[in-house]
Amino acid sequence: MKLLSVLDAARELGVSPDMIRKVIRAGRLRAENLSPPGQRPYYVTTPQDLAAYRRMPKGKPGRKPRGP
């Protein structure tokens, strides 16, 4: 199984690594932390999980788009 680092996922989506960490912490992108407890997290995700994140609706729920 191919694993993608935070940097790889950020490059795939055209966003910053910080944005990827943010969506992982928010639970919107499934990832696994490979670091031992007490150390800085090293997250990895799969191409399938990244594809599922891409299919998620964007924007904040319950908010209407601003009109002209």
PDB file of N, CA, C and O in Angstrom:
ATOM      1  N   MET A   1       0.849  -1.168   0.000  1.00  0.00           N
ATOM      2  CA  MET A   1       0.000   0.000   0.000  1.00  0.00           C
ATOM      3  C   MET A   1       0.900   1.238   0.000  1.00  0.00           C
ATOM      4  O   MET A   1       1.858   1.327   0.768  1.00  0.00           O
ATOM      5  N   LYS A   2       0.574   2.183  -0.870  1.00  0.00           N
ATOM      6  CA  LYS A   2       1.346   3.415  -0.954  1.00  0.00           C
ATOM      7  C   LYS A   2       0.882   4.389   0.129  1.00  0.00           C
ATOM      8  O   LYS A   2      -0.317   4.573   0.341  1.00  0.00           O
ATOM      9  N   LEU A   3       1.836   4.999   0.802  1.00  0.00           N
ATOM     10  CA  LEU A   3       1.527   5.996   1.825  1.00  0.00           C
ATOM     11  C   LEU A   3       2.049   7.352   1.374  1.00  0.00           C
ATOM     12  O   LEU A   3       3.110   7.450   0.758  1.00  0.00           O
ATOM     13  N   LEU A   4       1.296   8.386   1.686  1.00  0.00           N
ATOM     14  CA  LEU A   4       1.678   9.753   1.346  1.00  0.00           C
ATOM     15  C   LEU A   4       1.980  10.526   2.622  1.00  0.00           C
ATOM     16  O   LEU A   4       1.210  10.476   3.581  1.00  0.00           O
ATOM     17  N   SER A   5       3.085  11.233   2.632  1.00  0.00           N
ATOM     18  CA  SER A   5       3.406  12.102   3.767  1.00  0.00           C
ATOM     19  C   SER A   5       2.547  13.359   3.680  1.00  0.00           C
ATOM     20  O   SER A   5       1.847  13.576   2.691  1.00  0.00           O
ATOM     21  N   VAL A   6       2.606  14.175   4.712  1.00  0.00           N
ATOM     22  CA  VAL A   6       1.884  15.451   4.706  1.00  0.00           C
ATOM     23  C   VAL A   6       2.358  16.303   3.529  1.00  0.00           C
ATOM     24  O   VAL A   6       1.543  16.929   2.851  1.00  0.00           O
ATOM     25  N   LEU A   7       3.654  16.328   3.285  1.00  0.00           N
ATOM     26  CA  LEU A   7       4.199  17.112   2.177  1.00  0.00           C
ATOM     27  C   LEU A   7       3.701  16.584   0.831  1.00  0.00           C
ATOM     28  O   LEU A   7       3.331  17.368  -0.043  1.00  0.00           O
ATOM     29  N   ASP A   8       3.690  15.263   0.662  1.00  0.00           N
ATOM     30  CA  ASP A   8       3.181  14.667  -0.580  1.00  0.00           C
ATOM     31  C   ASP A   8       1.711  15.023  -0.797  1.00  0.00           C
ATOM     32  O   ASP A   8       1.312  15.392  -1.902  1.00  0.00           O
ATOM     33  N   ALA A   9       0.911  14.909   0.261  1.00  0.00           N
ATOM     34  CA  ALA A   9      -0.519  15.218   0.162  1.00  0.00           C
ATOM     35  C   ALA A   9      -0.723  16.692  -0.175  1.00  0.00           C
ATOM     36  O   ALA A   9      -1.595  17.030  -0.976  1.00  0.00           O
ATOM     37  N   ALA A  10       0.072  17.565   0.428  1.00  0.00           N
ATOM     38  CA  ALA A  10      -0.034  19.000   0.146  1.00  0.00           C
ATOM     39  C   ALA A  10       0.283  19.292  -1.313  1.00  0.00           C
ATOM     40  O   ALA A  10      -0.404  20.087  -1.954  1.00  0.00           O
ATOM     41  N   ARG A  11       1.306  18.660  -1.830  1.00  0.00           N
ATOM     42  CA  ARG A  11       1.661  18.854  -3.246  1.00  0.00           C
ATOM     43  C   ARG A  11       0.550  18.361  -4.162  1.00  0.00           C
ATOM     44  O   ARG A  11       0.226  19.006  -5.159  1.00  0.00           O
ATOM     45  N   GLU A  12      -0.029  17.217  -3.820  1.00  0.00           N
ATOM     46  CA  GLU A  12      -1.134  16.660  -4.627  1.00  0.00           C
ATOM     47  C   GLU A  12      -2.314  17.616  -4.699  1.00  0.00           C
ATOM     48  O   GLU A  12      -2.932  17.771  -5.752  1.00  0.00           O
ATOM     49  N   LEU A  13      -2.628  18.259  -3.576  1.00  0.00           N
ATOM     50  CA  LEU A  13      -3.802  19.131  -3.505  1.00  0.00           C
ATOM     51  C   LEU A  13      -3.489  20.591  -3.808  1.00  0.00           C
ATOM     52  O   LEU A  13      -4.403  21.400  -3.966  1.00  0.00           O
ATOM     53  N   GLY A  14      -2.213  20.933  -3.889  1.00  0.00           N
ATOM     54  CA  GLY A  14      -1.841  22.315  -4.162  1.00  0.00           C
ATOM     55  C   GLY A  14      -2.082  23.247  -2.984  1.00  0.00           C
ATOM     56  O   GLY A  14      -2.423  24.416  -3.163  1.00  0.00           O
ATOM     57  N   VAL A  15      -1.900  22.717  -1.777  1.00  0.00           N
ATOM     58  CA  VAL A  15      -2.078  23.507  -0.556  1.00  0.00           C
ATOM     59  C   VAL A  15      -0.816  23.373   0.295  1.00  0.00           C
ATOM     60  O   VAL A  15       0.106  22.638  -0.060  1.00  0.00           O
ATOM     61  N   SER A  16      -0.783  24.080   1.410  1.00  0.00           N
ATOM     62  CA  SER A  16       0.385  24.020   2.293  1.00  0.00           C
ATOM     63  C   SER A  16       0.325  22.782   3.192  1.00  0.00           C
ATOM     64  O   SER A  16      -0.757  22.257   3.456  1.00  0.00           O
ATOM     65  N   PRO A  17       1.483  22.319   3.659  1.00  0.00           N
ATOM     66  CA  PRO A  17       1.493  21.220   4.621  1.00  0.00           C
ATOM     67  C   PRO A  17       0.715  21.560   5.894  1.00  0.00           C
ATOM     68  O   PRO A  17       0.094  20.683   6.494  1.00  0.00           O
ATOM     69  N   ASP A  18       0.746  22.833   6.308  1.00  0.00           N
ATOM     70  CA  ASP A  18      -0.024  23.237   7.494  1.00  0.00           C
ATOM     71  C   ASP A  18      -1.519  23.024   7.282  1.00  0.00           C
ATOM     72  O   ASP A  18      -2.225  22.633   8.212  1.00  0.00           O
ATOM     73  N   MET A  19      -2.009  23.275   6.069  1.00  0.00           N
ATOM     74  CA  MET A  19      -3.425  23.057   5.774  1.00  0.00           C
ATOM     75  C   MET A  19      -3.762  21.565   5.872  1.00  0.00           C
ATOM     76  O   MET A  19      -4.827  21.204   6.372  1.00  0.00           O
ATOM     77  N   ILE A  20      -2.875  20.713   5.403  1.00  0.00           N
ATOM     78  CA  ILE A  20      -3.102  19.266   5.496  1.00  0.00           C
ATOM     79  C   ILE A  20      -3.158  18.846   6.962  1.00  0.00           C
ATOM     80  O   ILE A  20      -4.042  18.083   7.351  1.00  0.00           O
ATOM     81  N   ARG A  21      -2.231  19.331   7.773  1.00  0.00           N
ATOM     82  CA  ARG A  21      -2.252  18.998   9.208  1.00  0.00           C
ATOM     83  C   ARG A  21      -3.549  19.472   9.858  1.00  0.00           C
ATOM     84  O   ARG A  21      -4.109  18.789  10.715  1.00  0.00           O
ATOM     85  N   LYS A  22      -4.017  20.638   9.447  1.00  0.00           N
ATOM     86  CA  LYS A  22      -5.251  21.195  10.005  1.00  0.00           C
ATOM     87  C   LYS A  22      -6.453  20.299   9.681  1.00  0.00           C
ATOM     88  O   LYS A  22      -7.269  20.025  10.561  1.00  0.00           O
ATOM     89  N   VAL A  23      -6.571  19.843   8.441  1.00  0.00           N
ATOM     90  CA  VAL A  23      -7.725  19.004   8.086  1.00  0.00           C
ATOM     91  C   VAL A  23      -7.600  17.608   8.698  1.00  0.00           C
ATOM     92  O   VAL A  23      -8.610  16.957   8.962  1.00  0.00           O
ATOM     93  N   ILE A  24      -6.373  17.145   8.925  1.00  0.00           N
ATOM     94  CA  ILE A  24      -6.179  15.867   9.625  1.00  0.00           C
ATOM     95  C   ILE A  24      -6.656  16.003  11.070  1.00  0.00           C
ATOM     96  O   ILE A  24      -7.411  15.164  11.561  1.00  0.00           O
ATOM     97  N   ARG A  25      -6.212  17.066  11.749  1.00  0.00           N
ATOM     98  CA  ARG A  25      -6.618  17.271  13.149  1.00  0.00           C
ATOM     99  C   ARG A  25      -8.124  17.479  13.276  1.00  0.00           C
ATOM    100  O   ARG A  25      -8.720  17.105  14.286  1.00  0.00           O
ATOM    101  N   ALA A  26      -8.738  18.073  12.257  1.00  0.00           N
ATOM    102  CA  ALA A  26     -10.190  18.299  12.270  1.00  0.00           C
ATOM    103  C   ALA A  26     -10.963  17.023  11.944  1.00  0.00           C
ATOM    104  O   ALA A  26     -12.186  16.985  12.073  1.00  0.00           O
ATOM    105  N   GLY A  27     -10.246  15.976  11.519  1.00  0.00           N
ATOM    106  CA  GLY A  27     -10.905  14.715  11.206  1.00  0.00           C
ATOM    107  C   GLY A  27     -11.494  14.645   9.812  1.00  0.00           C
ATOM    108  O   GLY A  27     -12.249  13.722   9.509  1.00  0.00           O
ATOM    109  N   ARG A  28     -11.163  15.605   8.956  1.00  0.00           N
ATOM    110  CA  ARG A  28     -11.716  15.605   7.603  1.00  0.00           C
ATOM    111  C   ARG A  28     -10.857  14.821   6.622  1.00  0.00           C
ATOM    112  O   ARG A  28     -11.337  14.435   5.556  1.00  0.00           O
ATOM    113  N   LEU A  29      -9.601  14.579   6.960  1.00  0.00           N
ATOM    114  CA  LEU A  29      -8.718  13.745   6.149  1.00  0.00           C
ATOM    115  C   LEU A  29      -8.186  12.644   7.055  1.00  0.00           C
ATOM    116  O   LEU A  29      -7.535  12.912   8.065  1.00  0.00           O
ATOM    117  N   ARG A  30      -8.469  11.422   6.684  1.00  0.00           N
ATOM    118  CA  ARG A  30      -8.023  10.283   7.483  1.00  0.00           C
ATOM    119  C   ARG A  30      -6.515  10.100   7.322  1.00  0.00           C
ATOM    120  O   ARG A  30      -5.996  10.098   6.206  1.00  0.00           O
ATOM    121  N   ALA A  31      -5.827   9.949   8.439  1.00  0.00           N
ATOM    122  CA  ALA A  31      -4.378   9.763   8.427  1.00  0.00           C
ATOM    123  C   ALA A  31      -3.971   8.993   9.668  1.00  0.00           C
ATOM    124  O   ALA A  31      -4.713   8.909  10.648  1.00  0.00           O
ATOM    125  N   GLU A  32      -2.775   8.436   9.600  1.00  0.00           N
ATOM    126  CA  GLU A  32      -2.241   7.688  10.737  1.00  0.00           C
ATOM    127  C   GLU A  32      -0.959   8.364  11.205  1.00  0.00           C
ATOM    128  O   GLU A  32      -0.138   8.793  10.394  1.00  0.00           O
ATOM    129  N   ASN A  33      -0.797   8.453  12.508  1.00  0.00           N
ATOM    130  CA  ASN A  33       0.408   9.022  13.103  1.00  0.00           C
ATOM    131  C   ASN A  33       1.401   7.884  13.345  1.00  0.00           C
ATOM    132  O   ASN A  33       1.132   6.971  14.125  1.00  0.00           O
ATOM    133  N   LEU A  34       2.545   7.948  12.672  1.00  0.00           N
ATOM    134  CA  LEU A  34       3.550   6.890  12.804  1.00  0.00           C
ATOM    135  C   LEU A  34       4.577   7.163  13.905  1.00  0.00           C
ATOM    136  O   LEU A  34       5.446   6.328  14.155  1.00  0.00           O
ATOM    137  N   SER A  35       4.489   8.307  14.558  1.00  0.00           N
ATOM    138  CA  SER A  35       5.453   8.661  15.607  1.00  0.00           C
ATOM    139  C   SER A  35       5.135   7.959  16.917  1.00  0.00           C
ATOM    140  O   SER A  35       3.972   7.690  17.215  1.00  0.00           O
ATOM    141  N   PRO A  36       6.169   7.662  17.702  1.00  0.00           N
ATOM    142  CA  PRO A  36       5.940   7.127  19.044  1.00  0.00           C
ATOM    143  C   PRO A  36       5.260   8.186  19.915  1.00  0.00           C
ATOM    144  O   PRO A  36       5.388   9.380  19.645  1.00  0.00           O
ATOM    145  N   PRO A  37       4.545   7.765  20.947  1.00  0.00           N
ATOM    146  CA  PRO A  37       3.897   8.728  21.851  1.00  0.00           C
ATOM    147  C   PRO A  37       4.914   9.713  22.423  1.00  0.00           C
ATOM    148  O   PRO A  37       6.041   9.345  22.755  1.00  0.00           O
ATOM    149  N   GLY A  38       4.494  10.962  22.531  1.00  0.00           N
ATOM    150  CA  GLY A  38       5.354  11.986  23.098  1.00  0.00           C
ATOM    151  C   GLY A  38       6.244  12.687  22.093  1.00  0.00           C
ATOM    152  O   GLY A  38       6.914  13.661  22.436  1.00  0.00           O
ATOM    153  N   GLN A  39       6.262  12.210  20.853  1.00  0.00           N
ATOM    154  CA  GLN A  39       7.063  12.862  19.822  1.00  0.00           C
ATOM    155  C   GLN A  39       6.156  13.611  18.854  1.00  0.00           C
ATOM    156  O   GLN A  39       4.948  13.378  18.801  1.00  0.00           O
ATOM    157  N   ARG A  40       6.761  14.510  18.094  1.00  0.00           N
ATOM    158  CA  ARG A  40       6.017  15.275  17.096  1.00  0.00           C
ATOM    159  C   ARG A  40       5.334  14.312  16.122  1.00  0.00           C
ATOM    160  O   ARG A  40       5.956  13.354  15.663  1.00  0.00           O
ATOM    161  N   PRO A  41       4.064  14.558  15.805  1.00  0.00           N
ATOM    162  CA  PRO A  41       3.345  13.642  14.919  1.00  0.00           C
ATOM    163  C   PRO A  41       3.952  13.577  13.517  1.00  0.00           C
ATOM    164  O   PRO A  41       4.351  14.596  12.952  1.00  0.00           O
ATOM    165  N   TYR A  42       4.012  12.381  12.974  1.00  0.00           N
ATOM    166  CA  TYR A  42       4.395  12.166  11.576  1.00  0.00           C
ATOM    167  C   TYR A  42       3.216  11.453  10.934  1.00  0.00           C
ATOM    168  O   TYR A  42       3.076  10.234  11.037  1.00  0.00           O
ATOM    169  N   TYR A  43       2.365  12.240  10.262  1.00  0.00           N
ATOM    170  CA  TYR A  43       1.153  11.698   9.670  1.00  0.00           C
ATOM    171  C   TYR A  43       1.408  11.173   8.268  1.00  0.00           C
ATOM    172  O   TYR A  43       2.191  11.740   7.506  1.00  0.00           O
ATOM    173  N   VAL A  44       0.734  10.080   7.945  1.00  0.00           N
ATOM    174  CA  VAL A  44       0.706   9.565   6.577  1.00  0.00           C
ATOM    175  C   VAL A  44      -0.744   9.253   6.230  1.00  0.00           C
ATOM    176  O   VAL A  44      -1.552   8.920   7.097  1.00  0.00           O
ATOM    177  N   THR A  45      -1.051   9.368   4.953  1.00  0.00           N
ATOM    178  CA  THR A  45      -2.384   9.050   4.462  1.00  0.00           C
ATOM    179  C   THR A  45      -2.235   8.215   3.204  1.00  0.00           C
ATOM    180  O   THR A  45      -1.122   8.025   2.713  1.00  0.00           O
ATOM    181  N   THR A  46      -3.327   7.721   2.685  1.00  0.00           N
ATOM    182  CA  THR A  46      -3.292   6.909   1.471  1.00  0.00           C
ATOM    183  C   THR A  46      -3.892   7.699   0.312  1.00  0.00           C
ATOM    184  O   THR A  46      -4.648   8.645   0.534  1.00  0.00           O
ATOM    185  N   PRO A  47      -3.565   7.322  -0.915  1.00  0.00           N
ATOM    186  CA  PRO A  47      -4.195   7.977  -2.063  1.00  0.00           C
ATOM    187  C   PRO A  47      -5.723   7.848  -2.032  1.00  0.00           C
ATOM    188  O   PRO A  47      -6.430   8.752  -2.479  1.00  0.00           O
ATOM    189  N   GLN A  48      -6.228   6.737  -1.510  1.00  0.00           N
ATOM    190  CA  GLN A  48      -7.677   6.546  -1.421  1.00  0.00           C
ATOM    191  C   GLN A  48      -8.300   7.537  -0.443  1.00  0.00           C
ATOM    192  O   GLN A  48      -9.356   8.105  -0.725  1.00  0.00           O
ATOM    193  N   ASP A  49      -7.657   7.749   0.700  1.00  0.00           N
ATOM    194  CA  ASP A  49      -8.171   8.713   1.675  1.00  0.00           C
ATOM    195  C   ASP A  49      -8.079  10.141   1.136  1.00  0.00           C
ATOM    196  O   ASP A  49      -8.947  10.969   1.414  1.00  0.00           O
ATOM    197  N   LEU A  50      -7.036  10.424   0.373  1.00  0.00           N
ATOM    198  CA  LEU A  50      -6.901  11.741  -0.232  1.00  0.00           C
ATOM    199  C   LEU A  50      -8.009  11.965  -1.266  1.00  0.00           C
ATOM    200  O   LEU A  50      -8.564  13.059  -1.358  1.00  0.00           O
ATOM    201  N   ALA A  51      -8.325  10.929  -2.039  1.00  0.00           N
ATOM    202  CA  ALA A  51      -9.418  11.026  -3.022  1.00  0.00           C
ATOM    203  C   ALA A  51     -10.755  11.242  -2.321  1.00  0.00           C
ATOM    204  O   ALA A  51     -11.585  12.015  -2.798  1.00  0.00           O
ATOM    205  N   ALA A  52     -10.971  10.573  -1.202  1.00  0.00           N
ATOM    206  CA  ALA A  52     -12.216  10.754  -0.443  1.00  0.00           C
ATOM    207  C   ALA A  52     -12.309  12.185   0.078  1.00  0.00           C
ATOM    208  O   ALA A  52     -13.390  12.774   0.073  1.00  0.00           O
ATOM    209  N   TYR A  53     -11.202  12.745   0.523  1.00  0.00           N
ATOM    210  CA  TYR A  53     -11.199  14.139   0.990  1.00  0.00           C
ATOM    211  C   TYR A  53     -11.546  15.089  -0.157  1.00  0.00           C
ATOM    212  O   TYR A  53     -12.288  16.053   0.031  1.00  0.00           O
ATOM    213  N   ARG A  54     -11.006  14.815  -1.342  1.00  0.00           N
ATOM    214  CA  ARG A  54     -11.302  15.665  -2.509  1.00  0.00           C
ATOM    215  C   ARG A  54     -12.791  15.684  -2.837  1.00  0.00           C
ATOM    216  O   ARG A  54     -13.315  16.698  -3.298  1.00  0.00           O
ATOM    217  N   ARG A  55     -13.465  14.573  -2.602  1.00  0.00           N
ATOM    218  CA  ARG A  55     -14.897  14.475  -2.925  1.00  0.00           C
ATOM    219  C   ARG A  55     -15.789  15.145  -1.885  1.00  0.00           C
ATOM    220  O   ARG A  55     -16.979  15.345  -2.129  1.00  0.00           O
ATOM    221  N   MET A  56     -15.227  15.493  -0.730  1.00  0.00           N
ATOM    222  CA  MET A  56     -16.030  16.127   0.325  1.00  0.00           C
ATOM    223  C   MET A  56     -16.481  17.515  -0.115  1.00  0.00           C
ATOM    224  O   MET A  56     -15.754  18.217  -0.819  1.00  0.00           O
ATOM    225  N   PRO A  57     -17.692  17.908   0.306  1.00  0.00           N
ATOM    226  CA  PRO A  57     -18.139  19.273   0.001  1.00  0.00           C
ATOM    227  C   PRO A  57     -17.246  20.297   0.698  1.00  0.00           C
ATOM    228  O   PRO A  57     -16.797  20.086   1.824  1.00  0.00           O
ATOM    229  N   LYS A  58     -17.004  21.388   0.018  1.00  0.00           N
ATOM    230  CA  LYS A  58     -16.161  22.449   0.578  1.00  0.00           C
ATOM    231  C   LYS A  58     -17.034  23.517   1.215  1.00  0.00           C
ATOM    232  O   LYS A  58     -18.234  23.581   0.948  1.00  0.00           O
ATOM    233  N   GLY A  59     -16.452  24.339   2.040  1.00  0.00           N
ATOM    234  CA  GLY A  59     -17.181  25.424   2.684  1.00  0.00           C
ATOM    235  C   GLY A  59     -17.690  25.019   4.047  1.00  0.00           C
ATOM    236  O   GLY A  59     -17.570  23.865   4.459  1.00  0.00           O
ATOM    237  N   LYS A  60     -18.255  25.976   4.731  1.00  0.00           N
ATOM    238  CA  LYS A  60     -18.767  25.726   6.073  1.00  0.00           C
ATOM    239  C   LYS A  60     -20.215  25.279   5.990  1.00  0.00           C
ATOM    240  O   LYS A  60     -21.002  25.891   5.268  1.00  0.00           O
ATOM    241  N   PRO A  61     -20.589  24.230   6.708  1.00  0.00           N
ATOM    242  CA  PRO A  61     -21.971  23.760   6.654  1.00  0.00           C
ATOM    243  C   PRO A  61     -22.929  24.787   7.253  1.00  0.00           C
ATOM    244  O   PRO A  61     -22.606  25.464   8.229  1.00  0.00           O
ATOM    245  N   GLY A  62     -24.097  24.885   6.656  1.00  0.00           N
ATOM    246  CA  GLY A  62     -25.129  25.756   7.194  1.00  0.00           C
ATOM    247  C   GLY A  62     -24.999  27.215   6.803  1.00  0.00           C
ATOM    248  O   GLY A  62     -25.820  28.038   7.208  1.00  0.00           O
ATOM    249  N   ARG A  63     -24.002  27.542   6.039  1.00  0.00           N
ATOM    250  CA  ARG A  63     -23.836  28.929   5.615  1.00  0.00           C
ATOM    251  C   ARG A  63     -24.223  29.047   4.158  1.00  0.00           C
ATOM    252  O   ARG A  63     -23.846  28.218   3.330  1.00  0.00           O
ATOM    253  N   LYS A  64     -24.972  30.075   3.858  1.00  0.00           N
ATOM    254  CA  LYS A  64     -25.382  30.317   2.480  1.00  0.00           C
ATOM    255  C   LYS A  64     -24.300  31.136   1.779  1.00  0.00           C
ATOM    256  O   LYS A  64     -23.673  32.001   2.389  1.00  0.00           O
ATOM    257  N   PRO A  65     -24.089  30.856   0.494  1.00  0.00           N
ATOM    258  CA  PRO A  65     -23.114  31.658  -0.242  1.00  0.00           C
ATOM    259  C   PRO A  65     -23.565  33.115  -0.318  1.00  0.00           C
ATOM    260  O   PRO A  65     -24.759  33.408  -0.380  1.00  0.00           O
ATOM    261  N   ARG A  66     -22.609  34.001  -0.312  1.00  0.00           N
ATOM    262  CA  ARG A  66     -22.930  35.426  -0.420  1.00  0.00           C
ATOM    263  C   ARG A  66     -23.339  35.738  -1.846  1.00  0.00           C
ATOM    264  O   ARG A  66     -22.701  35.298  -2.802  1.00  0.00           O
ATOM    265  N   GLY A  67     -24.386  36.485  -1.972  1.00  0.00           N
ATOM    266  CA  GLY A  67     -24.883  36.859  -3.296  1.00  0.00           C
ATOM    267  C   GLY A  67     -24.398  38.227  -3.720  1.00  0.00           C
ATOM    268  O   GLY A  67     -23.746  38.931  -2.949  1.00  0.00           O
ATOM    269  N   PRO A  68     -24.717  38.605  -4.954  1.00  0.00           N
ATOM    270  CA  PRO A  68     -24.287  39.917  -5.463  1.00  0.00           C
ATOM    271  C   PRO A  68     -24.984  41.070  -4.779  1.00  0.00           C
ATOM    272  O   PRO A  68     -24.724  42.229  -5.104  1.00  0.00           O
TER     273      PRO A  68
END
